[in-house]
Amino acid sequence: MGNMDRALRTVDEMQRGRHRPTSRTFMPIIHGFARAGEPRKALEVFGMMRRSGCIPTVHTFNALVLGLVEKRQMEKAVEILDEMSLAGISPNEHTYTTIMHGYASLGDTGKAFEYFTKVKSEGLELDVFAYEALLKACCKSGRMQSALAVTKEMCAQKIPRNTFVYNILIDGWARRGDVWEAADLVQQMKQEGVQPDIHTYTSFINACCKAGDMLRATKTIKEMQAVGVNPNVKTYTTLIHGWARASLPEKALRCFEEMKMAGLKPDKAVYHCLMTSLLSRATVAEEYVYSGILSLCREMVQSGLTVDMGTAVHWSKCLRKIERTGGEITEALQKTFPPDWNLCNNLDAKSSLEANDRLDISGDDEDEVDDLYYDTNSDGEDGE
C-alpha cells in the first residue's frame, strides 16, 4: 500500500503545483487499489478524480474491473458495470473480455458464454482474447467438445489460433490424460508454423504423465532442450509428479537432482510430492528411500519450508509404519511440521483428523499441477 499512498501524494503535489491530472493519471492508482483487494479505496479515487474535474472514461472503469478480476472478486467486478451505466458509459469489448477471463479462471463456463453473447449482441468486436477466455472456461471445466466448437467458430471467423490458444487446448486434454489429442494439437501447431513454448511442452508432459507414458514424457524433455527451450520449475515438478504417480520415487529423485543441477530452486510443491512418494515406499528396505527422506528434510529445514497440519498428519501415519517408537527419520521429518504440531499431536486431535484418512496427497497435487498451466497462460510469463 506504500506505493499507492505515494502515488496519491504525487497527484496532490501535481494539483498544488497547478498541474491538472487527467483520467490517465488516476488509472494505475485505481487498478492498484482494486488489485490489492481495496475496491472501496479504488472508488474513493474515482470520487477524487471527478472532483478534480476529470471525467471517467471506459478505460478508467476497465482498470477497476481488471483489478477486481485479478483478485477473483467477480461479484464486485460485475457491479462496476452498473456504475458504468449510471455514469452513462457503455462497456466495450475489453470490459466484457476481462470479466470473461475472470469467470474462465473459475471454470464457470455458463457465465463466460453469457458475456461472450453480450459482446456479440452489442455489436462489439470479437477478438482472439475473447475466444481465449471461452476456451479457458471450457477446458478448465472439462467441456472439451464445447472447446472444439469454439475453435470451429474461430476458424469460421478467420481468427488464427496462436500459441496461447493451443496451450489452453493442450492443457484441457492434459487434465483428462488424453495424450493422443494433446499430441495431435502439438503436431497441428508445428504444421501451422506456431512455435511451441515452455508452457506447451510442460502441458504436453503433464498429459504424458497423466497417461502413465513416462517414456514419452522424458523424450519430450530432450526434444524441448534440442530446440533451445529449457525446462523450468513447473516442467520438472510435472515430471517428478509423474514418476511419483508411477510409483518410481528413485526416478523422481534423479529428476529432482537434475533440476537442481540446472540451477533451478525447488519449491514447496516439489518437496511435498517427493516426500509423499518416498514415505509411501519407506516400508521397502532400500537405502535410497531412507537417505532421500533425510536429505529432503534437511533441504526443507534449510529453506524454511514447513507443511500444513493435514500433510503432517498424513506423513506421521506413514512414519508409524517405519519407526513405531520414533527414530532418526521421525526426528528429521517432524522439523518440517507446523510449529503447533506438538500441541495437536494427541489422540483426540489425531482421531478427528483421521476422519479424513483418505487424504490422498497425490490427488491434491494433481489439481495444483493442472492449475499451474492456466495461471501461466493467462499472464504469459515464462516462469523460472
C-alpha positions as CSV (number, residue, x, y, z in Angstrom):
1,M,0.0,0.0,0.0
2,G,3.0,2.3,0.5
3,N,3.4,2.7,-3.3
4,M,-0.3,3.6,-3.7
5,D,-0.2,6.2,-1.0
6,R,2.9,7.7,-2.6
7,A,1.1,7.8,-5.9
8,L,-1.8,9.7,-4.3
9,R,0.7,12.2,-2.7
10,T,2.2,12.7,-6.1
11,V,-1.3,13.6,-7.5
12,D,-1.7,16.0,-4.6
13,E,1.6,17.6,-5.4
14,M,0.6,18.0,-9.1
15,Q,-2.6,19.8,-8.1
16,R,-0.8,22.1,-5.7
17,G,1.7,22.9,-8.5
18,R,-1.3,23.7,-10.7
19,H,-0.6,20.7,-13.0
20,R,-4.0,19.3,-13.8
21,P,-4.1,15.4,-13.6
22,T,-6.0,13.5,-16.3
23,S,-8.1,10.3,-16.1
24,R,-5.0,8.5,-17.3
25,T,-3.1,9.8,-14.2
26,F,-5.7,8.0,-12.0
27,M,-5.9,4.7,-13.9
28,P,-2.9,2.9,-12.4
29,I,-3.9,4.0,-8.9
30,I,-7.5,2.8,-9.3
31,H,-6.2,-0.5,-10.7
32,G,-3.6,-0.8,-8.0
33,F,-6.2,-0.5,-5.1
34,A,-8.6,-2.9,-6.8
35,R,-5.9,-5.5,-7.4
36,A,-4.8,-5.1,-3.7
37,G,-8.4,-6.0,-2.7
38,E,-9.3,-2.5,-1.7
39,P,-12.3,-1.7,-4.0
40,R,-13.6,1.0,-1.6
41,K,-10.4,2.9,-1.9
42,A,-10.4,2.5,-5.7
43,L,-13.9,4.0,-5.8
44,E,-12.7,6.8,-3.5
45,V,-10.0,7.6,-6.0
46,F,-12.8,7.7,-8.6
47,G,-14.5,10.4,-6.5
48,M,-11.3,12.3,-6.2
49,M,-10.8,12.1,-10.0
50,R,-14.3,13.5,-10.6
51,R,-13.8,16.3,-8.0
52,S,-10.5,17.3,-9.8
53,G,-12.5,17.8,-13.0
54,C,-11.6,14.6,-14.7
55,I,-14.4,12.7,-16.5
56,P,-14.1,8.9,-16.1
57,T,-13.7,7.0,-19.3
58,V,-14.4,3.4,-20.3
59,H,-10.6,2.8,-19.8
60,T,-10.8,4.1,-16.2
61,F,-13.6,1.7,-15.4
62,N,-11.8,-1.1,-17.2
63,A,-8.8,-0.5,-14.9
64,L,-11.1,-1.1,-11.9
65,V,-12.7,-4.2,-13.4
66,L,-9.3,-5.7,-14.2
67,G,-8.0,-5.2,-10.7
68,L,-11.1,-6.8,-9.2
69,V,-11.0,-9.8,-11.6
70,E,-7.3,-10.3,-10.8
71,K,-8.4,-10.7,-7.1
72,R,-11.3,-13.0,-8.3
73,Q,-13.8,-10.6,-6.8
74,M,-16.3,-11.3,-9.6
75,E,-19.4,-10.0,-7.9
76,K,-17.8,-6.6,-7.3
77,A,-16.4,-6.6,-10.9
78,V,-19.9,-7.1,-12.3
79,E,-21.3,-4.4,-10.1
80,I,-18.9,-2.0,-11.8
81,L,-21.0,-2.5,-15.0
82,D,-23.9,-0.9,-13.2
83,E,-21.7,2.0,-12.1
84,M,-20.7,2.5,-15.7
85,S,-24.3,2.6,-16.8
86,L,-25.1,5.2,-14.2
87,A,-22.2,7.3,-15.5
88,G,-23.5,7.0,-19.0
89,I,-20.6,4.9,-20.2
90,S,-21.1,1.7,-22.2
91,P,-18.8,-1.2,-21.6
92,N,-16.5,-2.1,-24.5
93,E,-15.2,-5.5,-25.7
94,H,-12.3,-5.2,-23.3
95,T,-14.6,-4.8,-20.3
96,Y,-16.5,-7.9,-21.2
97,T,-13.4,-9.9,-22.2
98,T,-11.8,-9.1,-18.8
99,I,-14.9,-10.4,-17.0
100,M,-15.0,-13.5,-19.2
101,H,-11.4,-14.3,-18.2
102,G,-12.3,-13.9,-14.6
103,Y,-15.1,-16.5,-14.9
104,A,-12.9,-18.7,-17.0
105,S,-10.3,-18.8,-14.3
106,L,-13.1,-20.2,-12.0
107,G,-14.2,-22.7,-14.7
108,D,-17.6,-21.0,-14.9
109,T,-18.5,-21.8,-18.5
110,G,-22.0,-20.5,-18.2
111,K,-21.0,-17.0,-17.2
112,A,-18.2,-16.9,-19.7
113,F,-20.6,-17.7,-22.5
114,E,-23.1,-15.2,-21.1
115,Y,-20.7,-12.3,-21.5
116,F,-19.4,-13.6,-24.8
117,T,-23.1,-13.4,-26.0
118,K,-23.2,-9.8,-24.7
119,V,-20.2,-8.9,-26.9
120,K,-22.0,-10.3,-29.9
121,S,-25.4,-8.8,-29.2
122,E,-24.0,-5.3,-28.6
123,G,-22.1,-5.5,-31.9
124,L,-18.7,-5.3,-30.4
125,E,-15.6,-6.8,-31.9
126,L,-14.8,-10.4,-31.1
127,D,-11.1,-10.9,-31.0
128,V,-8.7,-13.7,-30.1
129,F,-8.7,-12.7,-26.4
130,A,-12.5,-13.2,-26.1
131,Y,-12.1,-16.7,-27.7
132,E,-9.2,-17.5,-25.3
133,A,-11.4,-16.7,-22.3
134,L,-14.1,-19.0,-23.6
135,L,-11.6,-21.8,-24.3
136,K,-10.1,-21.5,-20.9
137,A,-13.5,-21.8,-19.2
138,C,-14.4,-24.9,-21.3
139,C,-11.1,-26.6,-20.8
140,K,-10.9,-25.9,-17.1
141,S,-14.4,-27.3,-16.6
142,G,-13.6,-30.4,-18.7
143,R,-16.0,-29.5,-21.6
144,M,-13.7,-30.3,-24.4
145,Q,-16.4,-30.8,-27.0
146,S,-17.6,-27.2,-26.3
147,A,-13.9,-26.1,-26.7
148,L,-13.8,-27.8,-30.1
149,A,-16.9,-26.0,-31.1
150,V,-15.3,-22.7,-30.1
151,T,-12.2,-23.4,-32.2
152,K,-14.5,-24.1,-35.2
153,E,-16.2,-20.7,-34.8
154,M,-12.7,-19.1,-34.6
155,C,-11.9,-20.8,-37.9
156,A,-15.2,-19.5,-39.4
157,Q,-14.4,-16.0,-38.2
158,K,-10.9,-16.3,-39.7
159,I,-9.2,-15.8,-36.3
160,P,-6.0,-17.8,-36.3
161,R,-5.0,-20.0,-33.3
162,N,-1.9,-18.6,-31.6
163,T,0.4,-20.2,-29.0
164,F,-1.9,-19.3,-26.1
165,V,-5.0,-20.9,-27.7
166,Y,-3.1,-24.1,-28.4
167,N,-1.7,-24.1,-24.9
168,I,-5.2,-23.8,-23.4
169,L,-6.4,-26.7,-25.5
170,I,-3.4,-28.9,-24.7
171,D,-3.9,-28.1,-21.0
172,G,-7.6,-29.2,-21.3
173,W,-6.7,-32.6,-22.8
174,A,-3.8,-33.0,-20.4
175,R,-6.3,-32.7,-17.5
176,R,-8.0,-35.7,-18.9
177,G,-4.8,-37.6,-19.5
178,D,-5.6,-37.7,-23.2
179,V,-2.0,-37.8,-24.6
180,W,-3.2,-38.6,-28.2
181,E,-5.4,-35.4,-28.5
182,A,-2.6,-33.4,-26.9
183,A,0.0,-34.8,-29.3
184,D,-2.3,-34.1,-32.3
185,L,-2.5,-30.5,-31.2
186,V,1.2,-30.1,-30.9
187,Q,1.6,-31.5,-34.4
188,Q,-1.0,-29.1,-35.7
189,M,0.9,-26.2,-34.1
190,K,4.0,-27.1,-35.9
191,Q,2.2,-27.5,-39.2
192,E,0.7,-24.1,-38.9
193,G,4.0,-22.5,-38.1
194,V,3.1,-21.8,-34.4
195,Q,6.1,-22.4,-32.2
196,P,5.6,-24.4,-29.0
197,D,6.8,-22.6,-25.9
198,I,7.7,-23.7,-22.4
199,H,4.0,-23.9,-21.5
200,T,3.2,-26.1,-24.5
201,Y,5.9,-28.6,-23.6
202,T,5.1,-28.6,-19.9
203,S,1.4,-29.1,-20.6
204,F,2.2,-32.0,-23.0
205,I,4.5,-33.6,-20.4
206,N,1.6,-33.3,-18.0
207,A,-0.6,-35.2,-20.5
208,C,2.0,-37.9,-20.8
209,C,2.4,-38.3,-17.1
210,K,-1.4,-38.5,-16.6
211,A,-1.5,-41.2,-19.2
212,G,1.4,-43.0,-17.5
213,D,3.6,-42.6,-20.6
214,M,6.8,-41.6,-18.9
215,L,9.0,-42.7,-21.8
216,R,7.2,-40.1,-24.0
217,A,7.5,-37.5,-21.2
218,T,11.3,-37.9,-20.9
219,K,11.6,-37.8,-24.7
220,T,9.7,-34.5,-24.7
221,I,12.2,-33.1,-22.3
222,K,15.0,-34.0,-24.7
223,E,13.1,-32.6,-27.6
224,M,12.5,-29.2,-26.0
225,Q,16.1,-28.9,-24.9
226,A,17.2,-29.7,-28.5
227,V,15.2,-26.7,-29.8
228,G,16.6,-24.4,-27.1
229,V,13.6,-24.4,-24.7
230,N,14.9,-25.2,-21.2
231,P,12.7,-26.9,-18.6
232,N,11.6,-24.6,-15.8
233,V,10.5,-25.4,-12.2
234,K,6.9,-26.2,-13.4
235,T,8.2,-28.6,-16.0
236,Y,10.4,-30.5,-13.5
237,T,7.5,-30.5,-11.0
238,T,5.3,-32.1,-13.5
239,L,7.8,-34.8,-14.4
240,I,8.6,-35.5,-10.8
241,H,4.9,-35.9,-10.1
242,G,4.6,-38.3,-13.0
243,W,7.4,-40.5,-11.7
244,A,5.8,-40.4,-8.2
245,R,2.4,-41.5,-9.6
246,A,4.2,-44.3,-11.4
247,S,5.5,-45.5,-8.0
248,L,9.1,-44.9,-9.1
249,P,10.4,-42.5,-6.5
250,E,14.0,-43.3,-7.4
251,K,13.4,-41.8,-10.9
252,A,11.6,-38.8,-9.2
253,L,14.7,-38.3,-7.0
254,R,17.0,-38.4,-10.1
255,C,14.8,-35.8,-11.8
256,F,15.0,-33.7,-8.7
257,E,18.8,-33.8,-8.7
258,E,18.8,-32.8,-12.4
259,M,16.5,-29.9,-11.6
260,K,19.0,-28.6,-9.0
261,M,21.9,-29.1,-11.3
262,A,20.2,-27.0,-13.9
263,G,20.3,-24.1,-11.4
264,L,16.6,-24.2,-10.5
265,K,15.3,-23.8,-6.9
266,P,12.8,-26.4,-5.9
267,D,9.5,-25.1,-4.4
268,K,7.2,-26.4,-1.8
269,A,5.1,-28.4,-4.3
270,V,8.2,-30.4,-5.4
271,Y,9.2,-31.3,-1.8
272,H,5.6,-32.2,-1.0
273,C,5.3,-34.6,-3.9
274,L,8.7,-36.2,-3.5
275,M,8.4,-36.7,0.2
276,T,4.9,-38.3,-0.1
277,S,6.2,-40.6,-2.7
278,L,9.2,-41.7,-0.7
279,L,7.2,-42.2,2.5
280,S,4.7,-44.4,0.7
281,R,7.7,-46.6,-0.3
282,A,9.5,-46.4,3.0
283,T,8.5,-49.8,4.2
284,V,10.7,-51.2,1.4
285,A,14.1,-51.5,2.9
286,E,16.1,-49.6,0.3
287,E,18.9,-47.2,1.2
288,Y,17.9,-44.6,-1.4
289,V,14.5,-44.2,0.2
290,Y,15.8,-43.5,3.7
291,S,18.7,-41.3,2.5
292,G,16.3,-39.5,0.2
293,I,13.8,-38.7,3.1
294,L,16.6,-37.4,5.3
295,S,18.1,-35.3,2.5
296,L,14.8,-33.7,1.7
297,C,14.1,-33.0,5.3
298,R,17.5,-31.2,5.6
299,E,16.8,-29.1,2.5
300,M,13.3,-28.2,3.7
301,V,14.6,-27.0,7.0
302,Q,17.4,-25.0,5.4
303,S,14.8,-23.4,3.0
304,G,12.5,-22.6,6.0
305,L,9.7,-24.8,4.5
306,T,7.0,-26.3,6.7
307,V,3.9,-28.3,5.7
308,D,0.3,-27.8,6.8
309,M,-1.3,-29.8,9.5
310,G,-3.2,-32.2,7.2
311,T,0.0,-33.2,5.4
312,A,1.8,-33.5,8.8
313,V,-0.9,-36.0,10.0
314,H,-0.7,-38.0,6.7
315,W,3.1,-38.2,6.9
316,S,3.1,-39.1,10.6
317,K,0.8,-42.1,9.7
318,C,3.4,-43.2,7.1
319,L,6.1,-42.8,9.8
320,R,4.4,-45.2,12.1
321,K,4.9,-48.0,9.5
322,I,8.6,-47.2,9.5
323,E,9.6,-46.2,13.1
324,R,6.9,-47.2,15.6
325,T,8.7,-45.7,18.5
326,G,10.5,-42.9,16.8
327,G,13.9,-42.6,15.4
328,E,16.2,-40.6,13.0
329,I,13.6,-40.2,10.2
330,T,10.8,-39.3,12.7
331,E,13.0,-36.6,14.3
332,A,14.1,-35.2,10.9
333,L,10.6,-35.2,9.4
334,Q,9.0,-33.5,12.4
335,K,11.2,-30.5,11.8
336,T,9.2,-29.8,8.7
337,F,5.9,-29.9,10.6
338,P,4.0,-26.8,11.6
339,P,5.0,-25.1,14.9
340,D,1.8,-26.2,16.7
341,W,2.3,-29.8,15.8
342,N,3.2,-30.9,19.3
343,L,0.1,-29.1,20.7
344,C,-2.1,-31.0,18.3
345,N,-0.2,-34.3,18.5
346,N,-2.6,-36.1,20.8
347,L,-5.0,-38.9,20.3
348,D,-8.1,-36.7,20.2
349,A,-6.6,-34.5,17.5
350,K,-5.5,-37.4,15.5
351,S,-8.8,-39.2,15.7
352,S,-10.7,-36.2,14.4
353,L,-8.2,-35.7,11.6
354,E,-8.2,-39.4,10.8
355,A,-11.8,-39.0,9.6
356,N,-10.0,-37.7,6.5
357,D,-7.8,-40.8,6.3
358,R,-8.3,-40.9,2.6
359,L,-6.2,-37.8,2.4
360,D,-4.7,-38.6,-1.0
361,I,-1.9,-36.1,-1.3
362,S,-1.4,-37.1,-5.0
363,G,-4.9,-36.0,-5.8
364,D,-4.3,-32.5,-4.3
365,D,-1.0,-32.3,-6.1
366,E,-2.7,-33.2,-9.4
367,D,-5.0,-30.2,-9.1
368,E,-2.1,-28.0,-8.2
369,V,-0.1,-29.2,-11.2
370,D,-3.1,-28.7,-13.5
371,D,-3.7,-25.2,-12.3
372,L,-0.1,-24.2,-13.0
373,Y,-0.8,-24.0,-16.7
374,Y,-3.9,-21.9,-16.6
375,D,-2.2,-19.4,-14.4
376,T,0.8,-19.1,-16.6
377,N,-1.1,-18.9,-19.8
378,S,-3.2,-16.1,-18.6
379,D,-0.3,-13.8,-17.8
380,G,2.1,-15.0,-20.5
381,E,5.1,-15.4,-18.2
382,D,7.6,-18.0,-18.8
383,G,8.2,-18.8,-15.2
384,E,11.6,-19.6,-13.7
